[in-house]
């Protein structure tokens, strides 16, 4: 009797311990891992069909979360192909509807967190940040270039700095050529070829990559000439590269920069995904421009609203149509289809989150896991991996005019070269003055001063030398 009682107590104790351990770790270990039903939607690059399997950004995110939280999962594509919106009878469609009907435990997809959806389901911390943008085809969005479009590679400040650098360099050429005795041995009897007009012509010839006379002979003049040639070569390379980028990207001739521009034009139709959060964003917005966009789409919903994202991209490529949707998805489309471009303005900052049932025990663990993936850089790695493209990403890189700071080192090099040329000319003149002072047994400083005055005021000195013989003959 005692043995049977003891055995019964042991069995009950073991059962209680097993129950407590299962309650303490509901996810279990080994083969006892819980299995979650995951609903998603096919959208490149989040979820794509490759053979008999699904792959993409969301699939890798789901695998990382399952490894961190220790659960198994079954993935099913949403039956109606919708994200989730309220139907006429008050029922929800898409992935939100499947979660409400307990057909799925979580939704891992590019599902936007909105207040209406938050009222019926729970969302984790967003794993991607996005907004609402405008996707266009470059040839439909382009306009005629301005008459002075060739000035676009440089900003106004850069062109002003270039003009100042040109005039300063030509003046330094003129000054150094007058000071250097190697360029001008007898200032009273000879004529200097580097006049200011000739110096301007010499500088302009370098800008055009053409040689120009007079040719420098003194070391100091050659230093300035070489530095100016190097400066013009680097400047022309930057101009050609930026001008080519401007012509190929087309970002400078986009007439549709904002949503207001989209409303005012009459050449393009525009719409968004039917039943998407973007559509309801414009519906609920109090902004007059946004209301005009919603009224346009509502009146022509059978014609301008699209069913899928792939259909939207194809329609933009094939017709005069502008697609309003998630900017992050538009960036991918513009990177993979080089004839597409996204307009600069982005509105309605929002995020993509994982949807769960309300009061689900998985909401907080999933949020913490998403934060850990973000802090470790795994989310950035996934973003770079699935958004990689063979295009030059012209739609995301906004080529613009080069500002002076971008060419600051080039202008600094030119300034140093001019200073070295002037110092070299003074050194040449000083050496010549010392020899002349030693020959004439005069002070070196006085001879140096006389040489500078003679070379900088040669016309006056020449007139005095011509008038003096005339007076003597008289």
C-alpha positions in Angstrom: 0.0 0.0 0.0 2.8 2.3 0.9 4.6 1.5 -2.3 1.6 2.2 -4.4 1.0 5.5 -2.6 4.6 6.5 -3.1 4.4 5.6 -6.8 1.3 7.7 -7.2 2.9 10.7 -5.5 5.9 10.4 -7.8 3.8 10.3 -10.9 1.8 13.3 -9.8 4.9 15.2 -9.0 6.4 14.4 -12.4 3.3 15.6 -14.2 3.2 18.8 -12.2 6.9 19.5 -13.1 6.2 18.8 -16.8 3.3 21.2 -16.8 5.2 23.9 -15.1 8.1 23.5 -17.5 5.8 23.7 -20.5 4.2 26.9 -19.1 7.5 28.5 -18.5 8.7 27.8 -22.0 5.7 27.7 -24.3 7.9 27.6 -27.5 9.4 24.3 -26.3 12.6 22.7 -27.6 13.5 20.2 -30.2 10.6 18.7 -32.0 8.1 20.4 -29.7 8.6 23.8 -31.3 5.3 25.6 -31.9 4.3 26.0 -35.5 2.9 29.4 -36.7 0.8 29.9 -39.8 2.3 32.9 -41.7 0.3 34.8 -44.3 2.1 36.9 -46.9 1.7 38.4 -50.4 3.8 38.0 -53.5 5.7 41.2 -54.1 9.2 41.7 -55.4 11.7 41.6 -53.6 9.8 40.8 -50.4 8.3 37.5 -51.4 8.9 35.8 -54.7 8.3 32.3 -56.2 11.5 30.5 -57.2 10.7 27.0 -58.4 8.7 25.3 -55.6 9.9 27.6 -52.8 9.4 31.2 -51.7 12.3 33.6 -51.3 12.9 37.2 -50.7 13.5 39.8 -48.0 10.5 38.8 -45.9 11.4 35.1 -46.1 14.9 35.7 -44.8 13.5 38.0 -42.1 11.1 35.3 -41.1 13.8 32.7 -41.0 16.0 34.9 -38.8 13.0 35.6 -36.4 12.3 31.8 -36.2 15.9 31.1 -35.3 15.9 33.7 -32.6 12.5 32.9 -31.0 12.6 29.1 -31.7 9.4 28.4 -33.7 8.5 26.6 -36.8 6.2 28.1 -39.5 4.1 27.4 -42.5 3.8 30.1 -45.1 0.8 30.7 -47.3 0.1 33.4 -49.8 -3.0 35.4 -49.1 -6.0 34.1 -51.1 -7.4 37.4 -52.4 -4.0 39.0 -53.1 -4.9 42.0 -50.9 -3.0 43.7 -48.1 -6.1 44.4 -46.0 -8.9 46.9 -46.2 -12.4 47.2 -44.8 -15.1 46.0 -47.2 -18.6 47.4 -47.6 -20.0 45.0 -45.0 -17.4 45.9 -42.4 -15.3 42.8 -43.0 -11.6 43.0 -43.6 -10.0 41.6 -46.7 -6.5 40.5 -47.4 -3.9 39.5 -44.8 -5.7 41.5 -42.1 -8.8 39.5 -42.7 -7.0 36.2 -42.5 -5.5 37.1 -39.1 -8.9 38.2 -37.8 -10.5 35.0 -39.0 -7.7 33.0 -37.3 -6.6 31.6 -40.6 -3.1 32.8 -39.9 -1.2 33.7 -36.8 1.1 36.4 -38.2 1.5 38.3 -41.4 5.1 38.9 -42.6 4.9 41.2 -45.6 5.3 44.8 -46.7 2.3 45.6 -44.6 2.0 49.2 -43.6 1.2 50.1 -40.0 -2.0 52.3 -40.0 -4.4 53.4 -37.3 -7.3 51.5 -38.8 -5.4 48.3 -38.9 -4.0 48.8 -35.5 -7.5 48.9 -34.1 -8.2 45.3 -35.1 -4.7 43.7 -35.1 -1.4 44.3 -33.3 1.8 45.3 -35.0 5.4 44.8 -34.1 8.1 47.4 -34.3 8.5 48.4 -38.0 11.3 46.5 -39.8 11.4 48.9 -42.8 10.7 52.7 -43.0 9.1 54.1 -46.1 6.7 56.8 -47.4 4.5 57.7 -50.4 6.2 58.6 -53.7 5.5 59.0 -57.4 6.9 56.6 -59.9 7.3 57.9 -63.4 8.8 56.9 -66.8 11.6 59.2 -67.7 10.5 60.0 -71.3 6.9 60.8 -70.2 8.2 62.9 -67.3 10.9 64.8 -69.2 10.6 68.3 -70.7 12.7 70.4 -73.0 16.0 71.4 -71.6 16.6 75.0 -70.9 18.6 77.1 -73.3 21.5 77.3 -70.9 21.4 73.7 -69.8 25.1 73.4 -70.5 25.7 75.5 -67.4 24.0 72.9 -65.1 27.1 70.8 -64.2 28.4 73.7 -62.0 26.5 75.9 -59.6 26.5 79.7 -59.9 29.0 79.9 -57.1 31.3 77.5 -58.9 31.1 79.4 -62.2 31.9 82.6 -60.3 34.8 81.0 -58.5 36.1 79.7 -61.9 35.9 83.2 -63.5 37.8 84.7 -60.5 40.4 81.9 -60.7 40.9 82.6 -64.4 41.3 86.4 -64.0 43.6 85.9 -61.0 45.8 83.4 -62.8 46.1 85.6 -65.9 47.0 88.6 -63.7 49.7 86.5 -62.0 51.1 85.4 -65.3 51.2 89.1 -66.4 52.9 90.1 -63.1 55.4 87.2 -62.9 56.4 87.7 -66.5 57.2 91.3 -65.8 59.1 90.6 -62.6 61.2 87.7 -63.9 64.5 88.7 -65.5 64.5 85.3 -67.4 61.4 86.4 -69.2 62.4 90.0 -69.7 66.1 90.8 -69.5 66.2 94.4 -70.5 63.0 96.2 -69.6 64.2 99.5 -70.8 65.0 98.3 -74.3 62.8 95.2 -74.8 59.1 94.7 -75.0 57.4 92.1 -72.8 55.3 89.6 -74.8 53.1 88.7 -71.7 50.9 91.7 -71.8 47.6 91.4 -69.9 45.7 90.7 -73.1 48.2 88.0 -74.1 47.9 86.5 -70.6 44.2 86.3 -71.0 44.6 84.6 -74.3 47.1 82.1 -72.9 44.7 81.2 -70.0 41.8 80.8 -72.4 43.8 78.5 -74.6 44.5 76.2 -71.6 40.8 76.1 -70.9 40.2 75.0 -74.4 43.0 72.4 -74.2 44.9 74.3 -76.9 48.3 75.8 -76.8 48.6 79.6 -77.1 51.4 82.0 -77.5 53.5 83.6 -76.1 55.3 80.6 -74.7 56.7 80.9 -71.2 60.5 80.9 -70.8 61.1 81.7 -67.1 60.8 79.0 -64.5 58.3 81.1 -62.5 56.0 81.6 -65.4 56.2 77.9 -66.3 55.2 76.9 -62.8 52.0 79.0 -63.0 51.3 77.7 -66.5 51.7 74.1 -65.5 49.5 74.5 -62.4 46.8 76.2 -64.6 46.9 73.4 -67.1 46.5 70.8 -64.4 43.7 72.8 -62.9 41.8 73.1 -66.3 42.3 69.4 -67.0 40.7 68.4 -63.7 38.0 71.0 -64.0 37.1 69.8 -67.6 37.0 66.2 -66.4 34.6 67.1 -63.6 32.4 69.1 -66.0 32.2 66.4 -68.6 31.4 63.7 -66.0 28.7 65.7 -64.3 27.2 66.8 -67.5 27.0 63.3 -68.8 25.4 62.2 -65.6 22.8 65.0 -65.8 21.9 64.0 -69.4 21.6 60.4 -68.6 19.7 60.7 -65.3 17.2 63.3 -66.4 16.7 64.5 -62.8 17.2 68.1 -63.8 14.4 68.2 -66.4 11.7 66.5 -64.3 8.6 68.8 -64.3 6.8 66.6 -61.8 8.7 67.2 -58.5 5.8 67.2 -56.1 2.3 65.9 -55.7 1.0 69.4 -56.6 2.8 69.2 -59.9 1.1 65.8 -60.5 -2.3 67.3 -60.0 -1.7 70.3 -62.2 -0.5 68.4 -65.2 -2.9 66.8 -67.8 -0.6 64.4 -69.7 -0.3 61.6 -67.2 -3.0 59.5 -65.5 -2.2 58.5 -61.9 -3.4 55.9 -59.4 -2.4 53.5 -56.7 -3.1 50.0 -55.4 -6.8 49.3 -54.8 -7.5 48.9 -51.1 -4.0 49.8 -50.1 -3.0 52.0 -47.2 -1.9 54.6 -49.7 -5.4 55.0 -51.1 -6.9 55.5 -47.6 -4.1 57.9 -46.8 -5.4 60.3 -49.5 -9.0 59.5 -48.5 -8.5 60.6 -44.9 -6.1 63.5 -45.5 -7.3 67.0 -45.0 -4.7 68.5 -47.4 -6.5 70.0 -50.4 -3.9 68.6 -52.8 -4.3 65.1 -51.3 -8.1 65.5 -51.5 -7.9 66.3 -55.2 -5.8 63.2 -55.8 -8.3 61.1 -53.9 -11.3 62.5 -55.8 -9.5 61.9 -59.1 -8.7 58.2 -58.2 -12.2 57.7 -56.8 -14.0 58.9 -59.9 -11.8 56.9 -62.2 -11.1 53.9 -59.9 -12.0 51.3 -62.5 -9.4 52.7 -64.8 -6.5 54.1 -62.6 -6.5 51.7 -59.6 -4.4 48.6 -60.1 -4.6 45.2 -58.5 -0.9 44.4 -57.9 2.4 46.1 -57.7 3.8 44.3 -60.7 0.8 45.5 -62.8 1.5 49.1 -61.6 5.2 49.0 -62.7 4.3 47.5 -66.0 1.7 50.1 -66.6 4.1 52.9 -65.9 6.5 51.4 -68.4 3.9 50.9 -71.1 1.7 54.0 -70.9 1.4 57.6 -69.7 0.7 56.5 -66.2 2.2 57.7 -62.8 2.0 55.2 -59.9 1.6 56.5 -56.3 2.9 54.0 -53.8 5.5 53.0 -51.3 8.7 54.9 -52.0 11.0 52.0 -50.9 9.3 49.8 -53.5 9.6 52.5 -56.1 13.3 52.8 -55.5 13.7 49.2 -56.3 11.6 49.5 -59.5 13.7 52.5 -60.6 16.9 50.7 -59.9 15.9 47.6 -61.8 14.2 49.4 -64.7 16.6 52.2 -65.7 13.9 54.0 -67.7 11.9 54.7 -64.5 12.5 57.4 -61.9 10.9 58.4 -58.6 9.9 62.0 -58.1 11.9 63.8 -55.2 8.9 64.4 -52.9 8.0 61.7 -50.3 5.1 62.2 -48.0 3.4 60.2 -45.2 6.3 58.6 -43.5 5.3 55.1 -42.3 6.7 51.7 -41.6 6.2 48.0 -42.5 5.4 45.9 -39.5 4.5 42.3 -38.7 0.8 41.9 -37.9 -0.4 39.5 -35.2 -3.8 38.9 -33.5 -4.6 41.2 -30.7 -3.3 40.1 -27.3 -1.0 37.6 -29.1 1.9 36.3 -26.9 4.2 36.7 -30.0 3.8 40.5 -30.5 6.3 41.6 -27.9 9.0 38.9 -28.6 8.8 39.6 -32.3 9.2 43.4 -31.7 12.3 42.7 -29.5 13.7 40.4 -32.1 13.2 43.0 -34.9 15.0 45.6 -32.7 17.9 43.2 -32.1 18.2 42.6 -35.9 18.3 46.3 -36.5 20.9 46.9 -33.8 23.1 44.1 -35.2 22.9 45.5 -38.7 21.1 42.4 -40.1 18.2 44.5 -41.4 20.6 46.8 -43.3 22.3 43.8 -44.8 19.0 42.3 -46.0 18.1 45.7 -47.5 21.3 46.0 -49.4 21.1 42.4 -50.5 17.6 42.5 -52.0 17.7 46.0 -53.3 21.0 45.4 -55.2 20.7 46.2 -58.9 22.7 46.2 -62.1 21.4 49.7 -62.8 23.5 52.7 -61.9 20.7 53.7 -59.5 20.2 56.9 -61.3 16.7 57.3 -59.9 18.0 57.4 -56.3 21.2 59.4 -57.0 20.2 63.0 -57.5 22.9 64.4 -59.7 23.1 68.2 -59.3 25.5 71.0 -60.0 28.9 70.8 -58.3 29.3 73.3 -55.5 32.6 75.0 -54.7 33.4 72.8 -51.6 33.5 69.8 -54.0 36.3 71.4 -55.9 37.9 73.1 -52.9 41.1 71.0 -53.2 41.4 72.0 -56.9 41.2 75.7 -56.2 43.6 75.3 -53.2 46.2 73.6 -55.5 45.8 76.5 -58.0 46.3 79.1 -55.3 49.5 77.3 -54.0 50.8 77.1 -57.6 50.3 80.8 -58.1 52.0 81.6 -54.8 55.0 79.4 -55.8 55.2 81.1 -59.2 55.3 84.6 -57.6 57.9 83.5 -55.1 60.0 82.0 -57.9 59.8 85.2 -59.9 60.9 87.2 -56.9 63.7 84.8 -56.3 64.9 85.2 -59.9 64.6 89.0 -59.7 66.5 89.0 -56.4 69.3 86.9 -57.8 69.6 89.2 -60.8 69.6 92.3 -58.6 72.4 90.9 -56.4 74.6 90.4 -59.5 73.7 93.9 -60.8 74.4 95.4 -57.4 77.7 93.7 -57.1 78.7 94.8 -60.6 77.6 98.4 -60.0 78.7 98.4 -56.3 75.3 99.5 -55.1 73.0 98.3 -52.4 71.1 95.1 -53.3 67.9 96.5 -51.9 68.1 99.7 -53.9 68.8 97.8 -57.1 66.0 95.3 -56.3 63.5 98.2 -55.7 64.6 100.0 -58.9 64.1 96.8 -60.9 60.6 96.3 -59.6 59.7 99.9 -60.3 61.1 99.7 -63.8 59.4 96.5 -64.6 56.0 97.5 -63.3 56.1 101.0 -64.8 57.9 100.3 -68.0 55.8 102.7 -70.1 56.6 105.7 -68.0 60.3 104.7 -67.8 60.4 104.2 -71.6 58.9 107.7 -72.2 61.4 109.3 -69.8 64.3 107.5 -71.6 62.9 108.7 -75.0 62.3 112.3 -73.7 65.8 112.7 -72.2 67.7 112.3 -75.6 65.2 114.6 -77.2 65.8 117.4 -74.7 69.6 116.8 -75.0 69.4 117.2 -78.8 67.3 120.4 -78.4 
